[in-house]
């Protein structure tokens, strides 16, 4: 399938869900069956350290009903059965089930991934081609999830598991990868990176991958060792295909019939041997044809196209069957003048044409296990010259139409007799298969190799056939494959990835067939149980496919690692939406936000060198066969707990341990201030509510006092101002009025003086004095402070303390407002009087002015305070007094709690900071 380079790899799912339902959960579950695994005990000290910290954390009971997760459990496993479950798992889990997840966004297209892979060493050359093939044969999808939790926890997991066979656990064939990490100290979270590499058609992937890999290996070895490399290629195909087909048979629900396994392996071996015979006959006559054309005497312009076609062909795809190409070659026959050259040309072209015809279906039926059918008519008759030559060789009329049986008989007669003594691989195949057919000539052995399967039944069952050739097959593998491994491996030194696939997958594959599978078929599978045999065979496929899977996961995870800090910081915005699913209250919102930020800073991004080390170990773990494949298989058989390359999975587990334990103290120390601040903020919010209630009561009291003073101050100020006014009036000079009026004018002035004073006070003094009274404000917190340390909240004591503060506060505020030294009035005293002038009584009116009638501000203030003291009692506010007392006590209690939380915070930092 063609890659969609614009396809987004990460599927964004922003819905809130239980952490237990997040993708990848199955492969993270600890396994009860610890085949190829163990509950990790080699680092008991590290496990106890984390568990001790978790339990110590759990002693802190603040903010929320935070539970300690189950004790940290560590499990490492390297399952090997790729038709059930295979890969690697390092699980360090003390995770809360009561946690929720929200999908996070990550931008990475298939095209970007491909470019990133191509920039890596494993993304170049043949290994790069294999990586692209793997991507083309899979459906890649990834997800990124943020975790939000209430409780104490710590976890880190690195797991890659897959299956090439559908099971209840893996309903979709392929591989899954999970890396996640998280931490909780009352509140917390983490993130998970999940990759699903679905393989819709495992057999097609295995066959295409192995073909391209093996052909690449062979082509690199061909310049110096062509024939050996060709045989090597077929033997390696036998190893890979047998590993896959037998594992698939063993994975069926019904008990597998050993004869079915024998038939499958027989078909693979027989098909590869037939392919080699066709290929070598074709190659021999291709080379021979080139030589003939070079000495044919034909003009170069006439032979050049044919020579170019013949020389350009790839070994494993040569000769590509194309009727038009071969017809074009046959068209050269009339131009060849020399009779012997013409005869040699027709003979060589006939053998080449037939070989090419039979090679194509074998090499291009990569998923077709049954042997090709060599019966039936040809799609097109060969060119007349070729048809005539073949019929003549078969002692038939030259015009007889040819069928598949005819051309096969032709090929296995004269052409085979020419090739057999000259090509070592054909001789080797004859020697390998010879024990099946008894004491017959090598050419007869090769001819019988192509017998219909029904005819082979006379020789014996498939198990019998394989048993007969087991020793000769094994001898060849030991001599020609195992013995030449180092030499061929050296030709691959320029591509380390291919060299690893060759030495740890392809070579072990054929060794396992030779030394284990064929003997087991012979003895009825007495030495290896079904599960172990699948593990042995799967190890070949796991190496071949699994390394590429790890490389893809590493490339993707590197991009996640570069971006996760900023992604998680953005994920803080999700906290408000997860509180309800978490069953958490609003008070934990800010601490949870802070926890996610801290995780983003210190836990989520792995240092690059640490990530590189983990994936390096992971690649080694999916390449489990080291050294002799038989020794490896026997260790699997003898110990179900045996874990190949155990040190690598332990290395990953220890890295995760170190990453977790090294961050726990830092996490707690950074989070503790936020936890306590949330409590303090909540207490402050409660204080604000109570303060608001207290403020309303105090406003009622000041409103009462303002009204009281407004009503009584005028009368209280008249007398002192009047006294001052009379003294000033005494000093007035009445001049003519007084003389004429014989003192009546002065009396009239004094009689009108009180009214003038009242008017002046009302117009001048009251606005000055009443304005600060109207602005009078009692600060609730100051009132509360007055009662700090008071233990006697009886009404009498409360009233005494409150009233004292009230009077002092009023006096203080008024004194500040009335900052002038004196308060003065100017009087206008209008009088009317009658005076006899020259004996005649006359009426006069006159306004007398008295200026600067002054009272000290202190006198005015004392008058105001006397009004308040004489007329105010807290009993007037009996309905509010108890509420006021409760409010003050509540605020004091809450403030004491805040002080205690500050102290507890310092203690917690000291306790959990180590």
Secondary structure, DSSP 8 states (H G I E B T S, - for coil): ----TT-BSB-----EEEGGGSTTHHHHS--SS-TTEEE--TTHHHHHHHHHHHHHHHT---SS---B-S--EEEEE--EETTTEEEEEEEEEE--SSEEEEEE----BHHHHHHHHHTSGGGSHHHHHHHHHHHHTSEEEEEEEEEEEESBEEEEEEEEEEESS--SS-SS-EEEEEEEEEEESSEEEEEEEEEEEE-S-HHHHHHHHHHHHHHHHHHHHHHHHHHHHHHHHHHHHHHHHHHHHHHHHHTSSS---HHHHHHHHHHHHHHHHHHHHHHHHHHHHHHHHHHHHHTS---HHHHHHHHHHHHH--GGG-S---HHHHHHHHTTGGG---HHHHHHHHHHHHHHHHHHHHHHHHHT-TT--S-----SB-SS---HHHHHHHHHHTTS-TT---BHHHHHHHIIIIIHHHHHTT-HHHHHHHHHHHHHH-S--HHHHHHHHTS-HHHHTTT--HHHHHHHHHHHHHHHIIIIIGGGHHHHHHTTTT-HHHHHHIIIIIHHHHHHIIIIIHHHHHHTS-SS-HHHHHHHHHHHHHHHHHHHHHHHHHHHHHHHHHHHHHHHHHHGGGHHHHHHHHT--GGGHHHHHHHHHHIIIIIIS--HHHHHHHHHHHHHHT----S-HHHHHHHHHH-TT--TTHHHHHHHHHHHHHHHHHHHHHHHHHHHHHHHHHHHHHHHHHHHHHHHHHHHHHHHHHHHHHHHHHHHHHHHHHHHHHHHHHHHHHT---HHHHHHHTTHHHHHHHHHHHHHHHHHIIIIIHHHHHHHHHT----HHHHHHHTTT-----HHHHHHHHHHHHHHHHHHHHHHHS-SSEEEEEEEEEEEEEEEETTEEEEEEEEEEEEEEEEEHHHHHHHHHHHHHHH--GGGGHHHHHHHHHHHHHHHHHHHHHHHHHHHHHHHHHHH--
